[in-house]
Amino acid sequence: MSHILYLALGSNLGDREAHLRAAREALPSAVQLLAASPVYETEPWDYADQQDFLNQVVQARTDLAPRDLLRYLKDLELRLGRTPTFRNGPRVIDLDLLFYDDLVLSEPGLSLPHPGIPDRAFVLVPLADLAPDLRHPVRGQTVRQMLARVDRSGVHPYHSLLPWGTRTFVMGVLNVTPDSFSGDGLLRERAGDWRGALLEQASSFVTAGADILDVGGESTRPGSTPLSAKDELARVIPAIEAISMAHLGVLISVDTYKASVAAAALQAGASWINDVWGLRADPDMAPLAARSAAPLVVMHNRSKPANAEIQARLGGRYVGMQYADLIADVRRELMESVDLARAAGVSDDRIILDPGIGFGKTVEQNLELIRRLNEVRALGFPILLGPSRKGFIGYTLALPPEERLEGTAAAVALGIEHGADVIRAHDVQAMVRVARMTDALLGRPRPQPAPEQSEHR
């Protein structure tokens, strides 16, 4: 017989995020993970002279009896590197059983529900993300009601969620491909030593000011050939592992629309998922995003090979793309992706929208979309904008990809003015400078609208 349980995960030693990830990934041998809350950074409980904790709550299913489950969790803590310390002291990983169905139990070494739940904001805050109406079988109060009675001021969203509105963030593009439209595919430039080239480029991007590194293994240029998951994994996983092990102090995003690739990338060290098909290509992607609590970029995309036109010097562009109302259609279809994410359990604070510059839009439609980006921003979610070296710049200026720096800069500056929060860029140093100067001219920070909930127009 299966039982529903809630577990609290915590870590405040070493690579805290990696320890939480390792715990989540180790659970399925005896426990089926169903959902995961966002990760929160919290001030220490009881003993204050130690590093802040990362805390998370997961919902899961198991066939194990409570005592067997407790033994499994304690053994897992040891396997993940926990060593005994004093009560409420620092630890590599902490796994606490909060609820086991609605069982009430009091035995030596095991009490259910966990007796600390009602007083601990670092448990109640992430638990409320998953089950706000879950009722405590002894107290008779819901999680939401218990949370209202505690001080939650020391519990903050972890840094994988960027502080939106404070400045413009820059995502550096790392294409582990031989055929990127922009000509910067690492498998083309130095195929024999692509890992060395990758780390060199990643390090230079971070030095230049990149906040996120976006690793992709499949070209999505107009007219490109789809790549198998096996081949994509062979490209992106070694790349993400290498960047993660280099400890560059930067967030890593995986650029993929395949859930199997995204899952392996998160295990290898990625923190974000960047889905160019907005959860429409793989039905397993939204549940994965919900379970992992990874920030999720959903992009608008109407790309069709039949509408792709390729010129030798200028590359690809889309022609003959029909929209009833460009901005209204983009807004509606992005909200359809948001609805897919919400239905799977992804929280609004994890969702970033990408209007899909260059994906299934003509030159004129791309220009209009940037001019009217504020109308997409009005949906209330952070905006990622990726105009870098795109075909609409090349066809406007009659320039090949390697000569589109100035055109990209103009698009970036206008995009920031009209609401972009993250800029995806190949030329990171130049675009960091453009972003910082534009922010200064605009007088950042700026207020953030609330996410749209009702029927959108």
Backbone torsions as a table, in degrees:
resi	resn	phi	psi	omega
1	MET	NA	134.2	-178.6
2	SER	-88.3	148.9	-179.7
3	HIS	-129.3	143.0	176.8
4	ILE	-92.9	132.2	-178.7
5	LEU	-136.3	161.2	174.5
6	TYR	-124.7	131.2	-179.4
7	LEU	-118.5	141.1	171.9
8	ALA	-100.3	130.6	178.1
9	LEU	-113.1	138.4	178.3
10	GLY	-147.6	149.8	177.2
11	SER	-156.3	139.7	173.3
12	ASN	-141.2	22.4	175.7
13	LEU	-126.0	142.1	175.4
14	GLY	65.1	-144.6	178.8
15	ASP	-79.7	88.3	-171.3
16	ARG	-60.6	-42.8	-178.9
17	GLU	-64.6	-39.6	178.6
18	ALA	-65.3	-36.0	179.0
19	HIS	-66.7	-41.6	176.8
20	LEU	-63.2	-42.6	-179.8
21	ARG	-62.7	-43.3	-180.0
22	ALA	-62.3	-38.8	178.5
23	ALA	-65.3	-45.0	179.4
24	ARG	-60.3	-40.2	-175.6
25	GLU	-76.8	-22.8	179.3
26	ALA	-83.8	-19.9	-175.9
27	LEU	-61.0	-41.4	-168.4
28	PRO	-60.6	-9.2	175.9
29	SER	-63.8	-27.9	178.0
30	ALA	-132.5	-11.0	-173.8
31	VAL	-134.8	129.3	177.8
32	GLN	-91.7	115.7	-179.6
33	LEU	-74.3	129.5	-178.9
34	LEU	-106.1	-39.2	-178.1
35	ALA	-160.2	155.3	179.0
36	ALA	-134.9	139.3	177.2
37	SER	-75.6	166.9	165.6
38	PRO	-59.0	160.6	177.5
39	VAL	-91.6	137.3	179.4
40	TYR	-120.8	145.9	172.6
41	GLU	-99.7	129.2	-172.6
42	THR	-132.6	149.0	176.1
43	GLU	-68.8	150.8	-176.6
44	PRO	-60.5	147.7	178.9
45	TRP	-96.4	129.3	173.7
46	ASP	74.1	-68.0	-179.1
47	TYR	-96.1	109.8	-168.3
48	ALA	-84.8	-20.2	-173.6
49	ASP	-84.7	64.9	178.6
50	GLN	-160.0	167.6	-177.9
51	GLN	-67.0	152.9	175.7
52	ASP	-61.0	152.6	-180.0
53	PHE	-95.0	153.2	160.2
54	LEU	-100.8	131.1	-178.2
55	ASN	-128.5	148.1	-179.4
56	GLN	-154.6	154.0	173.7
57	VAL	-122.6	139.1	176.7
58	VAL	-122.9	147.6	171.7
59	GLN	-101.5	139.1	-176.0
60	ALA	-149.4	172.3	177.2
61	ARG	-127.1	141.6	178.8
62	THR	-148.3	156.7	171.7
63	ASP	-99.4	-4.9	-177.7
64	LEU	-72.7	145.5	171.7
65	ALA	-72.0	158.0	-175.2
66	PRO	-52.7	-47.3	-178.2
67	ARG	-66.1	-40.0	177.4
68	ASP	-65.4	-38.4	178.2
69	LEU	-64.1	-43.1	178.3
70	LEU	-59.8	-44.1	177.8
71	ARG	-61.3	-40.4	179.1
72	TYR	-62.3	-43.7	-178.8
73	LEU	-66.6	-40.6	179.2
74	LYS	-67.1	-38.4	176.2
75	ASP	-65.9	-38.7	178.4
76	LEU	-64.3	-40.7	176.0
77	GLU	-55.2	-45.0	-179.6
78	LEU	-65.1	-42.3	-179.7
79	ARG	-65.3	-28.3	179.6
80	LEU	-87.2	0.8	171.8
81	GLY	108.3	7.9	-180.0
82	ARG	-73.0	135.2	174.8
83	THR	-121.0	149.8	-176.8
84	PRO	-61.8	136.3	171.8
85	THR	-134.4	-164.7	178.0
86	PHE	-82.2	167.3	-177.4
87	ARG	-58.7	130.4	-179.3
88	ASN	60.9	23.8	177.3
89	GLY	-87.9	-176.9	-178.3
90	PRO	-66.3	149.7	179.3
91	ARG	-155.7	148.2	177.1
92	VAL	-64.7	-44.2	-179.7
93	ILE	-151.6	143.8	176.8
94	ASP	-133.8	126.1	-179.3
95	LEU	-122.7	110.9	-178.6
96	ASP	-114.4	132.3	175.9
97	LEU	-83.1	115.1	-176.4
98	LEU	-90.0	-57.3	-179.7
99	PHE	-131.4	145.5	174.2
100	TYR	-132.3	98.9	-166.3
101	ASP	49.6	-135.8	174.9
102	ASP	-111.1	29.3	-176.8
103	LEU	-66.7	135.9	171.9
104	VAL	-112.0	122.7	-172.9
105	LEU	-146.3	139.1	175.4
106	SER	-139.0	101.2	179.4
107	GLU	-132.4	161.1	175.9
108	PRO	-55.7	119.3	177.7
109	GLY	84.0	-2.4	-179.1
110	LEU	-150.6	113.5	175.3
111	SER	-124.3	133.7	179.0
112	LEU	-132.6	136.6	-11.4
113	PRO	-57.8	163.3	179.5
114	HIS	-57.4	129.3	-174.4
115	PRO	-66.3	-17.9	-178.2
116	GLY	-85.7	-6.8	-174.3
117	ILE	-54.4	-51.0	-171.8
118	PRO	-64.2	-19.4	-174.2
119	ASP	-106.0	-5.1	-168.9
120	ARG	-111.8	105.6	-179.9
121	ALA	-62.6	-33.8	-177.1
122	PHE	-69.5	-14.4	171.5
123	VAL	-94.6	-45.0	-174.6
124	LEU	-67.7	-36.3	-178.2
125	VAL	-62.4	-54.7	177.8
126	PRO	-68.5	-31.0	177.7
127	LEU	-64.1	-37.5	178.6
128	ALA	-66.0	-26.5	175.7
129	ASP	-64.9	-31.9	-176.8
130	LEU	-94.4	-42.5	-170.9
131	ALA	-145.3	68.3	-176.1
132	PRO	-62.7	-26.3	-177.0
133	ASP	-101.0	7.4	174.6
134	LEU	-62.8	129.2	-174.1
135	ARG	-101.9	131.4	177.0
136	HIS	-67.9	122.3	-172.6
137	PRO	-69.8	-15.1	177.9
138	VAL	-99.5	-50.2	-177.5
139	ARG	-76.1	-24.7	-178.4
140	GLY	77.0	8.6	-179.1
141	GLN	-102.9	150.1	173.9
142	THR	-80.5	165.8	176.3
143	VAL	-59.2	-41.4	179.8
144	ARG	-59.9	-42.7	179.6
145	GLN	-67.4	-39.9	177.8
146	MET	-66.2	-39.4	-179.8
147	LEU	-63.6	-34.8	-179.0
148	ALA	-65.1	-16.0	-176.1
149	ARG	-100.3	0.7	-178.9
150	VAL	-117.7	160.9	176.7
151	ASP	-85.3	115.1	-178.1
152	ARG	-102.9	13.5	-174.3
153	SER	-65.2	-23.2	-179.4
154	GLY	-91.1	9.6	-177.6
155	VAL	-114.3	120.1	-173.8
156	HIS	-131.1	144.7	173.6
157	PRO	-55.9	139.5	-177.6
158	TYR	-73.1	164.2	-167.9
159	HIS	-69.1	-12.2	175.9
160	SER	-62.6	-18.1	167.6
161	LEU	-94.2	111.9	-175.7
162	LEU	-70.3	151.0	179.4
163	PRO	-74.7	81.4	-174.1
164	TRP	-56.1	140.1	176.6
165	GLY	91.7	-12.9	-179.2
166	THR	-79.4	-32.8	177.9
167	ARG	-168.9	176.2	174.2
168	THR	-88.3	132.5	179.6
169	PHE	-99.6	154.2	-176.3
170	VAL	-122.1	129.4	176.8
171	MET	-106.3	119.3	178.5
172	GLY	-86.9	136.8	-175.5
173	VAL	-91.3	124.1	174.5
174	LEU	-119.5	101.3	-177.7
175	ASN	-93.4	108.4	177.1
176	VAL	-91.8	65.8	-174.4
177	THR	-140.0	161.4	172.7
178	PRO	-95.9	-3.0	-166.8
179	ASP	-139.6	33.6	178.1
180	SER	-64.3	143.0	-179.9
181	PHE	-60.8	-29.9	-173.5
182	SER	-82.9	-5.3	177.8
183	GLY	81.8	8.6	-175.9
184	ASP	-109.2	17.8	-179.6
185	GLY	-60.2	125.5	-174.9
186	LEU	-68.9	-25.7	177.8
187	LEU	-76.2	-14.5	176.1
188	ARG	-86.6	-43.0	-170.9
189	GLU	-72.4	-47.3	-175.9
190	ARG	-142.0	69.4	-173.9
191	ALA	-59.2	-34.8	-178.2
192	GLY	-72.1	-27.8	-177.8
193	ASP	-134.5	50.7	-174.6
194	TRP	-68.7	-29.0	178.0
195	ARG	-66.0	-40.0	176.2
196	GLY	-63.2	-42.1	178.2
197	ALA	-64.9	-38.5	179.5
198	LEU	-60.6	-51.3	-177.4
199	LEU	-66.6	-35.1	176.5
200	GLU	-63.0	-45.2	179.9
201	GLN	-69.2	-42.3	179.1
202	ALA	-60.5	-45.4	180.0
203	SER	-63.4	-40.7	179.6
204	SER	-67.0	-36.5	177.2
205	PHE	-63.2	-44.9	-179.5
206	VAL	-64.7	-43.2	177.4
207	THR	-59.5	-35.6	-179.3
208	ALA	-76.0	-13.9	176.9
209	GLY	117.7	11.8	178.4
210	ALA	-64.7	139.8	177.0
211	ASP	-96.0	-26.8	-176.2
212	ILE	-139.8	143.4	172.5
213	LEU	-113.4	122.8	-176.5
214	ASP	-102.5	110.3	-174.5
215	VAL	-100.8	121.8	179.8
216	GLY	-129.3	145.1	-179.6
217	GLY	-116.2	-2.9	-178.8
218	GLU	-125.6	125.1	177.2
219	SER	-68.9	137.6	177.8
220	THR	-117.5	21.5	179.5
221	ARG	-65.6	156.3	176.6
222	PRO	-54.0	128.9	178.5
223	GLY	85.6	4.8	-178.4
224	SER	-72.6	158.6	179.3
225	THR	-96.4	129.9	178.9
226	PRO	-59.2	149.8	-177.9
227	LEU	-109.6	143.0	177.4
228	SER	-69.5	155.3	177.9
229	ALA	-60.5	-37.5	179.8
230	LYS	-60.8	-46.6	-179.8
231	ASP	-69.4	-37.1	179.1
232	GLU	-65.7	-41.9	177.6
233	LEU	-60.3	-40.9	-178.9
234	ALA	-63.7	-23.8	178.7
235	ARG	-89.6	-50.8	-168.0
236	VAL	-82.1	-32.8	-175.2
237	ILE	-67.1	-47.5	175.2
238	PRO	-59.8	-34.7	179.4
239	ALA	-65.9	-46.7	-178.8
240	ILE	-67.2	-40.3	177.1
241	GLU	-60.5	-42.0	-179.4
242	ALA	-64.6	-43.9	179.6
243	ILE	-65.9	-43.0	-179.9
244	SER	-61.1	-42.9	-177.9
245	MET	-72.5	-17.7	178.2
246	ALA	-78.8	-12.2	176.8
247	HIS	50.9	58.8	-177.8
248	LEU	-83.6	-5.0	179.3
249	GLY	69.5	40.3	-176.9
250	VAL	-137.8	149.8	174.7
251	LEU	-73.5	145.0	179.2
252	ILE	-115.8	130.6	177.2
253	SER	-114.5	144.1	174.1
254	VAL	-106.5	127.4	-179.6
255	ASP	-94.7	94.7	-178.0
256	THR	-156.6	155.0	173.4
257	TYR	-112.2	7.9	-179.0
258	LYS	-104.4	125.0	-177.5
259	ALA	-63.6	-36.7	-179.4
260	SER	-64.2	-37.0	178.1
261	VAL	-70.8	-43.3	179.5
262	ALA	-61.9	-42.1	-179.8
263	ALA	-61.9	-45.3	179.1
264	ALA	-66.6	-35.4	179.6
265	ALA	-66.5	-40.7	177.4
266	LEU	-62.9	-38.8	177.8
267	GLN	-67.0	-32.1	-178.5
268	ALA	-79.2	-14.4	177.2
269	GLY	134.5	-1.2	176.9
270	ALA	-72.2	152.3	178.3
271	SER	-114.1	-26.4	-176.8
272	TRP	-116.9	154.1	170.2
273	ILE	-115.2	128.6	179.2
274	ASN	-118.1	99.9	-173.2
275	ASP	-102.3	108.7	-175.9
276	VAL	-73.1	-9.5	176.5
277	TRP	-107.9	13.0	171.6
278	GLY	55.1	39.9	177.6
279	LEU	73.9	8.6	-176.6
280	ARG	-91.7	-17.5	-173.9
281	ALA	-87.8	-28.1	-174.4
282	ASP	-139.7	114.0	-177.0
283	PRO	-65.6	-14.7	179.7
284	ASP	-86.1	-7.5	-175.0
285	MET	-70.7	-45.2	-178.8
286	ALA	-62.8	-46.2	175.8
287	PRO	-60.5	-36.1	176.6
288	LEU	-63.0	-45.2	179.0
289	ALA	-60.4	-38.9	179.2
290	ALA	-66.8	-45.5	-178.6
291	ARG	-64.3	-39.4	-174.9
292	SER	-82.5	-19.8	-174.8
293	ALA	60.5	24.8	179.0
294	ALA	-76.8	139.1	170.0
295	PRO	-53.7	138.3	-170.0
296	LEU	-126.7	120.5	173.7
297	VAL	-94.4	121.5	175.5
298	VAL	-111.5	126.9	-173.7
299	MET	-109.5	147.4	172.6
300	HIS	-80.5	133.3	-173.3
301	ASN	-153.7	119.1	172.5
302	ARG	-121.3	28.5	-176.6
303	SER	-59.9	132.8	176.7
304	LYS	-136.8	125.0	-178.9
305	PRO	-53.9	-33.3	-177.7
306	ALA	-65.2	-22.4	-179.2
307	ASN	-99.1	6.5	-179.6
308	ALA	-88.1	132.9	177.4
309	GLU	-122.3	129.9	-176.0
310	ILE	-117.6	129.8	171.9
311	GLN	-118.8	141.7	-172.8
312	ALA	-55.9	-45.5	-174.4
313	ARG	-84.5	-37.9	-173.1
314	LEU	-98.4	-11.1	178.5
315	GLY	81.7	-151.8	-171.4
316	GLY	-96.2	155.4	170.7
317	ARG	-154.7	164.7	177.3
318	TYR	-103.6	139.3	179.7
319	VAL	-127.9	154.2	173.8
320	GLY	68.4	20.9	178.7
321	MET	-77.0	127.9	-174.2
322	GLN	-107.6	126.0	173.6
323	TYR	-125.4	138.0	174.2
324	ALA	-65.5	-42.0	177.4
325	ASP	-153.8	106.4	-169.0
326	LEU	-49.9	-57.1	-173.5
327	ILE	-69.4	-42.7	178.2
328	ALA	-61.6	-40.5	179.5
329	ASP	-66.6	-44.0	179.5
330	VAL	-62.9	-45.1	178.5
331	ARG	-59.4	-47.0	-177.7
332	ARG	-63.3	-44.8	-176.1
333	GLU	-72.0	-32.4	173.3
334	LEU	-65.0	-41.2	178.5
335	MET	-67.5	-27.1	173.1
336	GLU	-65.5	-38.4	174.5
337	SER	-66.0	-40.1	176.4
338	VAL	-60.4	-41.3	179.5
339	ASP	-63.0	-39.1	176.0
340	LEU	-61.5	-42.3	179.4
341	ALA	-65.3	-47.6	-179.7
342	ARG	-60.6	-42.3	-178.5
343	ALA	-61.7	-30.0	179.4
344	ALA	-83.6	-11.1	179.3
345	GLY	107.2	9.1	177.0
346	VAL	-75.3	129.0	179.9
347	SER	-79.1	150.7	-177.1
348	ASP	-56.2	-33.9	-176.4
349	ASP	-72.0	-4.3	177.2
350	ARG	-100.0	-3.8	-170.8
351	ILE	-100.3	130.1	174.5
352	ILE	-122.5	136.9	-179.5
353	LEU	-101.9	139.4	174.5
354	ASP	-122.6	118.2	-177.7
355	PRO	-68.8	-8.2	173.3
356	GLY	77.8	48.6	175.5
357	ILE	-59.4	126.3	177.9
358	GLY	88.9	-2.5	-177.4
359	PHE	-111.5	98.5	177.8
360	GLY	71.0	35.9	178.7
361	LYS	-140.8	143.9	178.0
362	THR	-75.2	171.7	177.1
363	VAL	-54.8	-48.9	-177.6
364	GLU	-65.0	-37.4	179.5
365	GLN	-68.0	-37.7	175.8
366	ASN	-62.9	-43.0	178.7
367	LEU	-61.9	-43.3	-179.8
368	GLU	-65.7	-38.4	-178.3
369	LEU	-63.2	-39.9	177.0
370	ILE	-69.5	-40.8	178.0
371	ARG	-59.9	-32.5	-174.4
372	ARG	-113.3	26.4	-177.5
373	LEU	-60.0	-29.8	179.5
374	ASN	-58.5	-26.7	178.7
375	GLU	-73.2	-28.5	173.2
376	VAL	-76.7	-39.2	178.5
377	ARG	-60.6	-28.5	-179.1
378	ALA	-65.9	-11.5	174.5
379	LEU	-66.7	-17.7	172.2
380	GLY	97.2	7.8	178.4
381	PHE	-110.7	152.5	173.5
382	PRO	-58.1	148.7	-176.7
383	ILE	-114.7	129.1	169.7
384	LEU	-103.2	129.6	-178.6
385	LEU	-120.4	129.8	-177.9
386	GLY	-125.5	72.1	179.0
387	PRO	-87.0	-5.6	-167.0
388	SER	-53.9	118.6	175.0
389	ARG	59.5	15.5	-173.2
390	LYS	-70.3	163.8	-175.3
391	GLY	-62.5	-32.3	-178.9
392	PHE	-62.5	-29.6	175.0
393	ILE	-72.0	-46.3	-178.5
394	GLY	-61.3	-41.3	-178.2
395	TYR	-77.6	-24.2	175.0
396	THR	-73.2	-41.0	-175.7
397	LEU	-102.2	-2.4	-176.2
398	ALA	56.5	50.4	-177.6
399	LEU	-130.2	144.2	176.4
400	PRO	-73.7	167.9	-174.6
401	PRO	-53.1	-40.0	-175.5
402	GLU	-73.0	-5.3	179.9
403	GLU	-116.7	26.9	-174.3
404	ARG	-107.6	20.9	-176.8
405	LEU	-62.5	-48.7	-177.7
406	GLU	-65.9	-40.2	177.5
407	GLY	-63.8	-40.0	176.2
408	THR	-62.3	-43.0	-179.2
409	ALA	-59.8	-42.6	179.0
410	ALA	-63.3	-43.6	180.0
411	ALA	-65.5	-38.8	179.2
412	VAL	-64.4	-48.1	-178.0
413	ALA	-60.8	-45.9	-180.0
414	LEU	-67.6	-37.8	178.1
415	GLY	-62.0	-41.1	177.6
416	ILE	-63.9	-43.8	179.3
417	GLU	-58.8	-33.8	-175.2
418	HIS	-97.3	11.4	168.5
419	GLY	123.7	-0.8	-179.5
420	ALA	-66.4	136.0	177.6
421	ASP	-101.7	-31.1	179.3
422	VAL	-129.9	135.5	176.0
423	ILE	-111.1	125.2	177.6
424	ARG	-94.0	124.5	-168.4
425	ALA	-140.9	145.7	169.6
426	HIS	-87.6	-40.6	-179.1
427	ASP	-94.7	79.0	-167.4
428	VAL	-65.1	-47.5	-176.2
429	GLN	-58.8	-46.3	-179.4
430	ALA	-65.0	-40.9	-176.4
431	MET	-75.6	-29.0	172.3
432	VAL	-61.5	-43.0	178.9
433	ARG	-65.3	-42.2	177.7
434	VAL	-61.5	-44.2	-178.4
435	ALA	-63.4	-44.1	-178.2
436	ARG	-66.2	-39.6	179.6
437	MET	-69.1	-40.5	178.7
438	THR	-64.5	-42.2	176.3
439	ASP	-57.9	-43.2	-179.9
440	ALA	-63.1	-41.0	179.4
441	LEU	-66.6	-34.3	-177.6
442	LEU	-85.6	-13.7	179.7
443	GLY	71.3	49.1	175.8
444	ARG	-58.3	156.2	7.6
445	PRO	-81.5	172.7	179.6
446	ARG	-132.3	153.2	179.8
447	PRO	-68.9	153.3	-179.3
448	GLN	-109.9	125.5	177.1
449	PRO	-69.8	157.5	178.3
450	ALA	-76.6	146.5	178.3
451	PRO	-60.0	141.3	-179.9
452	GLU	-71.1	135.9	-178.9
453	GLN	-114.3	-36.3	-172.9
454	SER	-87.2	-175.6	179.1
455	GLU	-56.9	128.8	-177.6
456	HIS	-96.5	159.9	-178.8
457	ARG	-105.0	NA	NA
